[in-house]
Amino acid sequence: MNIPREQRQQPGWHVDGNGLAGAMSDIFGRDITDAMGVCNFCGNRAAVAEVPAYNAGPGVVLRCAECDTILMRWATTPISTWLEMPGLRSLEIAMQP
């Protein structure tokens, strides 16, 4: 389902990346909300915690706050997780002390 950007930006349609910290920890094995991503389309650099995250559908979609490009999306089934990062040029995850 392709919902127009103006409608997605209305209150209640999304949370920030912090709202999905637990789900991302399940996938990456640690908290990555402080990881810095670079949008492949516009070059915007932002922490995962700051990007709009949409989780009302069967999966989760994280979009660039500047240009609306899909940065990351995933869906989990009972037997696997499907993960795509089509809009990320890079994802910098700092080493834990």
Buried (B, 14 or more C-beta within 10 A) or exposed (E): EEEEEEEBEEEEEBEBBBBBBEBBEEBBEEBBBEBBBBBBBBEBEBBBBBBBBBBEEEBBBBBBBBBBBBBBBBBBEEEEEEBBBEBBBEBEBEEEE
